Amino acid sequence: MALKHVNAVVVGAGAGGGVVAKELACAGLSVALLERGKWYTAFDCRKDDLRNQRVSVLGCGFGPDDERYRRVTVDETGREEIVKPSNWGYNNNAACVGSGTQSYGAMAWRYMKQDFRMRTTYGAIEGGTLEDWPISYDDLEPYYEKAEWEMGVSGDVSANIFKAPRKRPLPMPPLSPNAEHRLLEPVAKRLGWHPFYIPMLRNSVPYNGRGPCMRCRWCVGFACEVDAKNGTQNTVIPTALASGNCDLRTECMVKEILTDERGRATGVAYFDRDNRLQKQTADVVVVSASATESARLLLNSKSRLFPAGIGNRYDWVGRNLQGHAYVGAIGLMDHEVYDDLGPGASIAICDFNHGNKGYVSGGALCNEFIRLPIHFSSMVPPDVPRWGAAHKEYVRKYYKRSIIVMGPIQEIPVFEARVQVDPVVKDFWGVPVARLSGQRHPSDLAVGGYVAGKAELWLKEAGAVKTWLLLPGRGLSGGQHQAGTCRMGNDPKTSVVDRNYRVHDVENVFVVDGSVHVTNGGFNPVLTILANAYRAGEFIAKNWKSWA
Amino acid sequence: MAWYKGLTRREFIGIAAAAAVAGAATSCSNPKIPWRFLNADEARTLAAICDQMIPPDRDPGAEWARVVNYIDIQLCGPFRDLQPDYKRGIAALEEYSRTKFGKVFAAIGAESQLALMIAMEQGNLSCGTWDGGAQKSFFQMVLAHTMQGFYGDPRHGGNRERVSWKMVDLPYPPVRGQQKYGSKE
C-alpha cells in the first residue's frame, strides 16, 4: 500500500532533523521524520561504562548496531579495513532519536565571528580548502538565541571577552563550580586569561517542564537518567509530534532519494522496521543524517540525470570531512581534586581560539568530563608502564588526583579527506556503505601542539607535579563532531548547498546537519547545527509552496 | 557501610538479562566446566596472564576480580570474532612455556611469568610459528580486555564486588537528587 504523500520527509532525527521537523510541522506542513535507530528514554541510561557512545568496546549504547552496519576505512598507506560501529575507526555518532544529542556532554557553543570568515582571517592555506561561510555570525545570531531559549542552555559566558556579540543572556545560570573549576579559575586569571562557565544544553534549574542536572558521573556517552540534558529527543521532537503534523518512524533506513525526469526530488525509498522497501513521496526532502551518512545518501542517489549522485555534479559531495583535533594536557596533583560533582567539565577559556601568532586557527580549552576508572586506566604518563604492579599503583594513587584540560582545534578542511561509497561492501540492506579516507592537515597538529602547551601551562601553574600532552595524529578526522561533507557556498562549482541549505541543482532537496559547515569552529558543533536547522526550517516553511 | 553488598532490583534485572543472552549462545556453553568458551586449561593460563597485568597487592588482582569470567562471557558475545585469536595465543604461549620450562605457564613462577610477558609485549619470544607481530597483538588484546574486566562495570562479569572502584575509593552508586537505587543501609 502506498504511503500517504507528505509535504516534507526528513531523513534523520538528530540535531538538525529534529529541529527542522519541528519547525515545519509547527508551520503546518505534514512531515515524515525517518530515523534508522530507536527511541530511547531516560530509563535507558544504564550507566554501562563499557557499552555507551564513548566507550563502545561491548557495542554502542545508542546505535548503530554491530550486526547490520559497516563502513570501510582506508589508511594513509592505502590499506582498507571493514569496520563495525563499535570500532573507533567507524567514526560513529549515535543512531537514535536525538542522535548525538541523546548521549552527548551537551556543550552548547556559539562559533565566533572569525569562525565564519576563516579564509578572510587566515588567507588560503596550501593543501587545504579553507573558505569563508556564505553566511555570517550575524545571520545566524537570532537562531543561536532561539536554540538556546527553546531547547535550554545553562552557563555564564559573560566573562568571555572573545565571544561574538549576543542580544540575550543564556536562559539558565551555570551549575555551581566543581573542585577542578575552583582550582583552575584563579590560576587562569593570574595568567591573564579569561575563564568562564561552559555553556551547556543542560538544565541547571527546572526548565521546559524537566528538572535540573543531578550531577552524576555518567554524563557524556550516556542518556541522562533524570532527563536534564536537552536534546532534540526531549524538546523539539515531542513538540513536533504534539502538533499532530509529524509522523516519526523509527528503525527506518533510507536507501536513496528519488528524482523524476525533470530532476526534482519526489521523495525517498527506505527500508522500514520489517525491512520492507517503502516509498515516501514528498514535496521537500531534508537530509539530516550526519556528515558521513548524508554524503552517503546523496552519493547513493544515482539516476540518469545525476549519474554521480545528487548534488555531486562537481565532485564535492563527501569532500572536506572534518571533525576536531583534540589536544590538551593531563596533570597529576599531590592532593585530591575529585569531588564527584558531574558532569565534570565546567570551566573554559577562549583565549587561544584565534590570534595564535604564527599559527592558523586554534580552539577552546575546557576541563574534561569526569573520568570513570575504565577511562583513567589508559591515561598513563609516558614513564609509567601500561600494566603490572606499577600501573595498578598509579591508578590507585592518581585516580582522584588528576585534571585534564583539553579542547577541539578548528581544522583546515582537506579536499582529499572524504566520504565515498564503497564499490564492493554493502550493508545489511544491500546498500553500498560509506568509505572513509584521507588525513588531517599538518597545520592542525602544529597549532594543536601550541594550544596543548597552554593547557599544560595552566595545569602546572595550578600545582600539577607531573604533566604530559595529549596530541592527535594525522589520521582521518571525523567522529562525533563530523562535518563539512556537503559544504555550503555561493558557487555551485565549489560547494554542494547554497546559503539556504538547498542542494545547488535540485530545488527541493536540503541538507541540514554538520555536513554544511564550511569550517567547524574550535568548539563542539551542536549549537551551530541547531541554529542552522532553525534557519533552514524557517526558510523551507516560508518558501516550500513555490516549488511544491 | 554496606552499599556494595547485595543486589538492587536494577542490577538483578541486568544480570537476568545477561544470563538470558548467555543461555541463548548454546554453542558457547558447556555444563561440565564453569566457562562458556575457554576450557579449564586455557582459563588457568589466561588467569595467570591477567594477574601479571593487574597483580594482587594490598588490593585483589585480576584473577580474583574474575577478569577471565568477563573475557569468557564476551567471547560468546561481542568478542565472538576474537575466539581464534585467544585459542591461538594461549596455545602458543603454553607451547613456549612447556618447551622452555617444562611446565605450564601458570606454574613457572611469578618472576618467569613476568619476564615472559615483557618479551611477549615486545614480540621477542622465539617461538616457532608465533611471530613477533602476533605476540604483540595478542598481548595488546588481552591487556585491553583485562583493563575492561577489572575497571569496567561488574554487570559484565568482572570487577567482582566492584573491587577496582573500591580500590580508587569511588562509591557506587552516588545517591544524589533521587533515590532511584535501592540502598541496603
Chai-1 contact restraints between the chains, C-beta under 6 A:
chainA,res_idxA,chainB,res_idxB,connection_type,confidence,min_distance_angstrom,max_distance_angstrom,comment,restraint_id
A,D48,B,D153,contact,1.0,0.0,6.0,A-B,restraint_1
A,D49,B,G152,contact,1.0,0.0,6.0,A-B,restraint_2
A,D49,B,D153,contact,1.0,0.0,6.0,A-B,restraint_3
A,L50,B,Q148,contact,1.0,0.0,6.0,A-B,restraint_4
A,L50,B,G152,contact,1.0,0.0,6.0,A-B,restraint_5
A,L50,B,D153,contact,1.0,0.0,6.0,A-B,restraint_6
A,L50,B,H156,contact,1.0,0.0,6.0,A-B,restraint_7
A,V57,B,Q148,contact,1.0,0.0,6.0,A-B,restraint_8
A,L58,B,P78,contact,1.0,0.0,6.0,A-B,restraint_9
A,G59,B,P78,contact,1.0,0.0,6.0,A-B,restraint_10
A,M214,B,R176,contact,1.0,0.0,6.0,A-B,restraint_11
A,M214,B,G177,contact,1.0,0.0,6.0,A-B,restraint_12
A,D340,B,P174,contact,1.0,0.0,6.0,A-B,restraint_13
A,P373,B,Y151,contact,1.0,0.0,6.0,A-B,restraint_14
A,P373,B,S164,contact,1.0,0.0,6.0,A-B,restraint_15
A,P373,B,V168,contact,1.0,0.0,6.0,A-B,restraint_16
A,I374,B,Y151,contact,1.0,0.0,6.0,A-B,restraint_17
A,I374,B,G152,contact,1.0,0.0,6.0,A-B,restraint_18
A,S377,B,M147,contact,1.0,0.0,6.0,A-B,restraint_19
A,S377,B,Y151,contact,1.0,0.0,6.0,A-B,restraint_20
A,W387,B,M53,contact,1.0,0.0,6.0,A-B,restraint_21
A,W387,B,L143,contact,1.0,0.0,6.0,A-B,restraint_22
A,A389,B,P55,contact,1.0,0.0,6.0,A-B,restraint_23
A,K392,B,I54,contact,1.0,0.0,6.0,A-B,restraint_24
A,R396,B,M167,contact,1.0,0.0,6.0,A-B,restraint_25
A,Y399,B,V168,contact,1.0,0.0,6.0,A-B,restraint_26
